[in-house]
Amino acid sequence: MKTVSVIIPVYNRTFSIRDAVESVLIQSVKPSEIIVIDDGSSFDMVLYLKNYMQHIRLIKLNENKGISFARNTGIKAACSEYIAFLDSDDWWDRHYLEEMLKPVQKMGPD
């Protein structure tokens, strides 16, 4: 099975980040890791995501650098063969990762 890291950049978005994380946690194919990049939010994201900390890796940037910088930070921290991006105000259908990985699974072993 191919491995995938999910990267979720977030900046001051409390109204939807939990839904985004939840949608990854219920995937029919589990990612190897979920990396949330806090792009310099003005509140403590650890307190806000405390119920998810055992399932995610949270990387806090000291200041807001923008979504591209946050995504690149996630890419550098990722440990999987593949990367999937999810915006913090979005969510995935339960079978999103399964469908996304089907073409690469057909390619066979490395």
TORLONU-678126 format. One record per residue: residue number from 1; residue in three letters; x, y, z of N, C-alpha, C, O in turn. Coordinates in Angstrom, 3 decimals, m for minus. Layout:
> NUM;ALA;X;Y;Z;X;Y;Z;X;Y;Z;X;Y;Z
...
***
This chain:
> 1;MET;0.837;m1.179;0.000;0.000;0.000;0.000;0.883;1.244;0.000;1.844;1.337;0.764
> 2;LYS;0.551;2.183;m0.853;1.285;3.448;m0.911;0.958;4.275;0.333;m0.149;4.204;0.867
> 3;THR;1.929;5.051;0.781;1.707;5.893;1.952;1.450;7.329;1.522;1.977;7.801;0.514
> 4;VAL;0.629;8.007;2.309;0.285;9.389;1.985;0.274;10.234;3.263;m0.248;9.830;4.302
> 5;SER;0.864;11.409;3.143;0.820;12.410;4.214;m0.215;13.453;3.829;m0.238;13.926;2.692
> 6;VAL;m1.064;13.808;4.771;m2.051;14.856;4.539;m1.547;16.131;5.208;m1.187;16.133;6.385
> 7;ILE;m1.529;17.208;4.437;m1.054;18.494;4.940;m2.223;19.474;4.944;m2.869;19.703;3.921
> 8;ILE;m2.478;20.050;6.125;m3.569;21.018;6.293;m2.989;22.325;6.835;m2.699;22.410;8.028
> 9;PRO;m2.814;23.338;5.996;m2.384;24.641;6.510;m3.584;25.380;7.107;m4.694;25.294;6.582
> 10;VAL;m3.359;26.097;8.195;m4.464;26.837;8.829;m3.939;28.159;9.380;m2.834;28.242;9.916
> 11;TYR;m4.767;29.184;9.231;m4.459;30.492;9.806;m5.752;31.079;10.366;m6.655;31.445;9.615
> 12;ASN;m5.831;31.165;11.702;m6.971;31.774;12.397;m8.329;31.253;11.927;m9.290;32.018;11.844
> 13;ARG;m8.412;29.990;11.628;m9.675;29.438;11.127;m10.207;28.420;12.134;m9.952;27.222;12.018
> 14;THR;m10.936;28.909;13.105;m11.471;28.022;14.134;m12.792;27.385;13.730;m13.158;26.339;14.266
> 15;PHE;m13.509;27.990;12.805;m14.854;27.512;12.487;m14.878;26.232;11.675;m15.930;25.600;11.580
> 16;SER;m13.754;25.821;11.081;m13.801;24.655;10.206;m12.628;23.687;10.326;m12.679;22.604;9.742
> 17;ILE;m11.586;24.033;11.052;m10.402;23.173;11.102;m10.724;21.801;11.695;m10.178;20.793;11.246
> 18;ARG;m11.586;21.753;12.678;m11.938;20.457;13.268;m12.649;19.563;12.257;m12.382;18.364;12.191
> 19;ASP;m13.554;20.145;11.469;m14.241;19.356;10.431;m13.249;18.826;9.404;m13.371;17.690;8.946
> 20;ALA;m12.276;19.640;9.044;m11.261;19.201;8.087;m10.487;18.007;8.650;m10.314;16.999;7.964
> 21;VAL;m10.026;18.116;9.882;m9.274;17.028;10.512;m10.151;15.784;10.640;m9.706;14.679;10.329
> 22;GLU;m11.377;15.952;11.088;m12.312;14.815;11.222;m12.491;14.092;9.896;m12.535;12.863;9.860
> 23;SER;m12.595;14.851;8.797;m12.818;14.212;7.498;m11.626;13.359;7.072;m11.784;12.407;6.309
> 24;VAL;m10.448;13.695;7.558;m9.270;12.875;7.270;m9.257;11.644;8.176;m8.898;10.552;7.735
> 25;LEU;m9.644;11.815;9.427;m9.628;10.701;10.375;m10.603;9.590;9.998;m10.386;8.438;10.375
> 26;ILE;m11.665;9.902;9.269;m12.661;8.875;8.920;m12.458;8.289;7.522;m13.340;7.599;7.011
> 27;GLN;m11.323;8.551;6.907;m11.067;8.030;5.568;m11.088;6.502;5.551;m10.652;5.855;6.504
> 28;SER;m11.599;5.933;4.456;m11.616;4.481;4.296;m10.196;3.934;4.140;m9.938;2.785;4.500
> 29;VAL;m9.284;4.729;3.616;m7.856;4.409;3.577;m7.170;5.444;4.454;m7.215;6.640;4.166
> 30;LYS;m6.549;4.989;5.505;m5.942;5.905;6.473;m4.614;6.466;5.963;m3.796;5.731;5.410
> 31;PRO;m4.407;7.760;6.150;m3.090;8.330;5.799;m2.051;7.888;6.819;m2.391;7.505;7.938
> 32;SER;m0.784;7.943;6.427;0.266;7.604;7.381;0.470;8.708;8.403;0.938;8.459;9.514
> 33;GLU;0.116;9.930;8.024;0.244;11.042;8.959;m0.634;12.207;8.510;m0.939;12.376;7.329
> 34;ILE;m1.025;12.999;9.504;m1.759;14.240;9.253;m0.918;15.353;9.860;m0.643;15.362;11.060
> 35;ILE;m0.515;16.288;9.010;0.313;17.402;9.471;m0.503;18.685;9.340;m0.902;19.069;8.241
> 36;VAL;m0.742;19.335;10.463;m1.425;20.625;10.470;m0.366;21.694;10.660;0.399;21.662;11.624
> 37;ILE;m0.326;22.642;9.734;0.635;23.741;9.821;m0.119;24.982;10.278;m0.929;25.531;9.531
> 38;ASP;0.144;25.424;11.503;m0.449;26.653;12.017;0.399;27.820;11.523;1.521;28.029;11.984
> 39;ASP;m0.148;28.565;10.591;0.580;29.641;9.917;0.542;30.944;10.714;0.156;31.991;10.194
> 40;GLY;0.948;30.865;11.983;1.052;32.061;12.815;m0.268;32.585;13.344;m0.443;33.796;13.481
> 41;SER;m1.203;31.687;13.645;m2.508;32.115;14.171;m2.345;32.933;15.449;m1.353;32.801;16.166
> 42;SER;m3.333;33.778;15.717;m3.265;34.668;16.881;m3.790;34.014;18.157;m3.897;34.687;19.183
> 43;PHE;m4.118;32.734;18.124;m4.561;32.011;19.304;m3.815;30.682;19.364;m3.145;30.302;18.403
> 44;ASP;m3.925;29.986;20.470;m3.205;28.740;20.682;m3.943;27.578;20.003;m4.928;27.069;20.537
> 45;MET;m3.468;27.168;18.839;m4.097;26.092;18.079;m4.046;24.769;18.839;m4.923;23.924;18.660
> 46;VAL;m3.025;24.575;19.692;m2.935;23.345;20.482;m4.159;23.209;21.378;m4.734;22.125;21.479
> 47;LEU;m4.557;24.278;22.019;m5.746;24.221;22.865;m7.002;23.947;22.046;m7.896;23.228;22.492
> 48;TYR;m7.066;24.516;20.861;m8.236;24.349;20.028;m8.328;22.933;19.453;m9.425;22.405;19.270
> 49;LEU;m7.187;22.325;19.174;m7.154;20.975;18.578;m6.757;19.901;19.589;m6.325;18.817;19.196
> 50;LYS;m6.894;20.182;20.875;m6.397;19.266;21.907;m6.966;17.854;21.782;m6.267;16.893;22.104
> 51;ASN;m8.203;17.695;21.329;m8.794;16.363;21.195;m8.229;15.574;20.019;m8.505;14.381;19.887
> 52;TYR;m7.447;16.220;19.169;m6.901;15.571;17.971;m5.383;15.399;18.025;m4.790;14.823;17.113
> 53;MET;m4.764;15.889;19.074;m3.295;15.923;19.114;m2.660;14.539;19.025;m1.527;14.423;18.558
> 54;GLN;m3.354;13.489;19.456;m2.783;12.146;19.346;m2.831;11.628;17.911;m2.200;10.618;17.600
> 55;HIS;m3.579;12.312;17.026;m3.732;11.870;15.639;m3.009;12.760;14.625;m2.850;12.381;13.465
> 56;ILE;m2.579;13.930;15.060;m1.979;14.880;14.125;m0.594;15.302;14.610;m0.243;15.151;15.780
> 57;ARG;0.165;15.828;13.679;1.409;16.513;14.037;1.170;17.986;13.747;0.892;18.361;12.608
> 58;LEU;1.276;18.811;14.758;1.042;20.243;14.616;2.378;20.966;14.570;3.207;20.833;15.470
> 59;ILE;2.568;21.730;13.511;3.773;22.547;13.366;3.329;24.001;13.419;2.515;24.438;12.606
> 60;LYS;3.864;24.746;14.376;3.484;26.151;14.560;4.553;27.059;13.991;5.718;26.993;14.384
> 61;LEU;4.141;27.917;13.050;5.035;28.951;12.529;4.895;30.183;13.420;3.794;30.491;13.877
> 62;ASN;5.980;30.880;13.668;5.965;32.032;14.570;5.203;33.231;14.015;4.685;34.053;14.772
> 63;GLU;5.140;33.323;12.701;4.411;34.428;12.083;3.740;33.943;10.811;4.127;32.927;10.234
> 64;ASN;2.737;34.678;10.388;2.006;34.329;9.175;2.897;34.537;7.960;3.355;35.649;7.694
> 65;LYS;3.137;33.456;7.225;4.000;33.499;6.038;3.212;33.216;4.764;3.758;33.327;3.666
> 66;GLY;1.952;32.857;4.890;1.122;32.567;3.724;0.988;31.078;3.462;1.789;30.265;3.924
> 67;ILE;m0.052;30.746;2.706;m0.401;29.343;2.482;0.687;28.565;1.743;0.906;27.389;2.035
> 68;SER;1.363;29.194;0.804;2.416;28.487;0.065;3.568;28.105;0.980;4.069;26.982;0.916
> 69;PHE;3.984;29.021;1.821;5.062;28.733;2.773;4.638;27.624;3.724;5.422;26.721;4.016
> 70;ALA;3.390;27.690;4.213;2.882;26.667;5.133;2.855;25.295;4.450;3.273;24.301;5.044
> 71;ARG;2.374;25.236;3.227;2.351;23.957;2.497;3.767;23.421;2.291;4.014;22.230;2.479
> 72;ASN;4.687;24.289;1.909;6.077;23.857;1.718;6.697;23.357;3.016;7.486;22.412;3.003
> 73;THR;6.351;23.977;4.125;6.815;23.511;5.431;6.300;22.099;5.684;7.039;21.244;6.172
> 74;GLY;5.037;21.852;5.353;4.457;20.526;5.505;5.129;19.496;4.624;5.377;18.369;5.055
> 75;ILE;5.425;19.877;3.391;6.110;18.962;2.465;7.470;18.552;3.039;7.840;17.379;3.008
> 76;LYS;8.203;19.528;3.560;9.524;19.236;4.129;9.439;18.310;5.338;10.355;17.527;5.591
> 77;ALA;8.343;18.398;6.082;8.179;17.582;7.290;7.588;16.207;6.996;7.680;15.308;7.831
> 78;ALA;6.992;16.033;5.841;6.279;14.789;5.509;7.226;13.613;5.334;8.370;13.770;4.907
> 79;CYS;6.723;12.434;5.673;7.535;11.212;5.609;6.954;10.155;4.671;7.420;9.015;4.684
> 80;SER;5.972;10.490;3.873;5.300;9.511;3.025;5.716;9.622;1.569;6.384;10.572;1.162
> 81;GLU;5.304;8.625;0.794;5.594;8.620;m0.641;4.807;9.699;m1.380;5.289;10.283;m2.350
> 82;TYR;3.589;9.950;m0.904;2.696;10.897;m1.573;2.207;11.944;m0.586;2.193;11.728;0.625
> 83;ILE;1.804;13.087;m1.138;1.303;14.217;m0.354;m0.109;14.537;m0.837;m0.379;14.545;m2.038
> 84;ALA;m0.993;14.798;0.101;m2.338;15.275;m0.227;m2.577;16.553;0.571;m2.312;16.602;1.772
> 85;PHE;m3.074;17.575;m0.100;m3.362;18.848;0.561;m4.859;18.969;0.831;m5.686;18.606;m0.005
> 86;LEU;m5.184;19.476;1.994;m6.566;19.780;2.348;m6.581;21.167;2.967;m5.853;21.430;3.923
> 87;ASP;m7.402;22.051;2.430;m7.535;23.386;3.021;m8.321;23.288;4.324;m9.170;22.410;4.478
> 88;SER;m8.039;24.178;5.245;m8.646;24.111;6.572;m10.125;24.469;6.588;m10.792;24.277;7.605
> 89;ASP;m10.649;24.984;5.482;m12.087;25.277;5.417;m12.801;24.299;4.481;m13.877;24.599;3.963
> 90;ASP;m12.199;23.136;4.270;m12.764;22.135;3.372;m12.819;20.798;4.096;m12.322;20.683;5.216
> 91;TRP;m13.409;19.798;3.483;m13.460;18.449;4.040;m13.510;17.461;2.887;m13.842;17.815;1.755
> 92;TRP;m13.176;16.221;3.196;m13.162;15.170;2.193;m14.291;14.185;2.421;m14.677;13.908;3.557
> 93;ASP;m14.813;13.661;1.322;m15.704;12.519;1.365;m14.917;11.345;1.956;m13.696;11.282;1.812
> 94;ARG;m15.590;10.448;2.600;m14.957;9.321;3.296;m14.026;8.490;2.406;m13.089;7.880;2.920
> 95;HIS;m14.251;8.448;1.116;m13.457;7.618;0.208;m12.479;8.428;m0.650;m11.949;7.912;m1.634
> 96;TYR;m12.243;9.669;m0.289;m11.379;10.536;m1.095;m9.982;9.937;m1.302;m9.534;9.791;m2.439
> 97;LEU;m9.300;9.595;m0.221;m7.935;9.069;m0.351;m7.913;7.738;m1.096;m7.006;7.488;m1.890
> 98;GLU;m8.880;6.904;m0.851;m8.974;5.624;m1.555;m9.043;5.847;m3.067;m8.332;5.195;m3.831
> 99;GLU;m9.896;6.764;m3.484;m10.043;7.056;m4.912;m8.792;7.732;m5.477;m8.382;7.457;m6.604
> 100;MET;m8.201;8.608;m4.690;m7.001;9.309;m5.142;m5.837;8.342;m5.355;m5.023;8.540;m6.257
> 101;LEU;m5.756;7.310;m4.539;m4.632;6.376;m4.611;m4.832;5.250;m5.628;m3.876;4.546;m5.953
> 102;LYS;m6.036;5.069;m6.129;m6.281;3.966;m7.078;m5.342;3.981;m8.280;m4.769;2.938;m8.596
> 103;PRO;m5.154;5.106;m8.963;m4.242;5.086;m10.129;m2.809;4.699;m9.769;m2.163;3.989;m10.540
> 104;VAL;m2.297;5.139;m8.630;m0.913;4.806;m8.275;m0.793;3.378;m7.779;0.268;2.769;m7.915
> 105;GLN;m1.871;2.821;m7.197;m1.846;1.417;m6.768;m1.737;0.503;m7.972;m1.086;m0.539;m7.910
> 106;LYS;m2.372;0.890;m9.067;m2.351;0.084;m10.295;m0.961;0.033;m10.909;m0.656;m0.873;m11.685
> 107;MET;m0.123;0.993;m10.570;1.234;1.041;m11.112;2.095;m0.082;m10.553;3.155;m0.385;m11.101
> 108;GLY;1.650;m0.696;m9.473;2.381;m1.823;m8.906;3.441;m1.392;m7.920;3.524;m0.221;m7.549
> 109;PRO;4.256;m2.352;m7.497;5.305;m2.040;m6.503;6.370;m1.121;m7.099;6.531;m1.007;m8.314
> 110;ASP;7.072;m0.487;m6.199;8.109;0.471;m6.614;9.191;m0.175;m7.420;10.132;0.497;m7.842
***
